[in-house]
């Protein structure tokens, strides 16, 4: 993601470590098992199935390590774990705001950071406030996005707004 700068969360080291462990360790483990097991025990269909399952986990781990809000010359990249990422051009970005999470347009416990457009339209970012393990599992289970503690979450919208002002000022020069 050369042209994009991650703003939230700042986890470049975690991204590198997770990526290395998952992308190298998982396929290596499968190769070791295949080489050590007798040929009569493991069939090719089992090997292919294992590679597909491990491949899915590798992709999920890779995407979750990179999830967050990124800034670039083309706009704001909202990088999600389980759904398609989107680029919002700078002219469609007014500010960032922490709001109550909306599921099916109904407010529920929990909070998320939303990107607010010039006409007031809201786009949910992958940044959520952790409410507790039970709630996080139910409310965010289909999202698997960036979960921040209450302490970290309280300042994240201000950080994003400040970074957006700085970044877009640097682009206009």
Secondary structure, DSSP 8 states (H G I E B T S, - for coil): -TT-EEEES--HHHHHHHHHIIIIIHHHHHHHHHHHS-TTTS-HHHHHHHHHHHHHHHHHHHHHHH-EEEEETTEEEEE-SSS--EEE-GGG--EEEEEEEEETTEEEEEEEEEEE-TTS-EEEEEEEE---HHHHHHHSTTT--EEE-HHHHHTHHHHHHHHHHHHHHHHH-
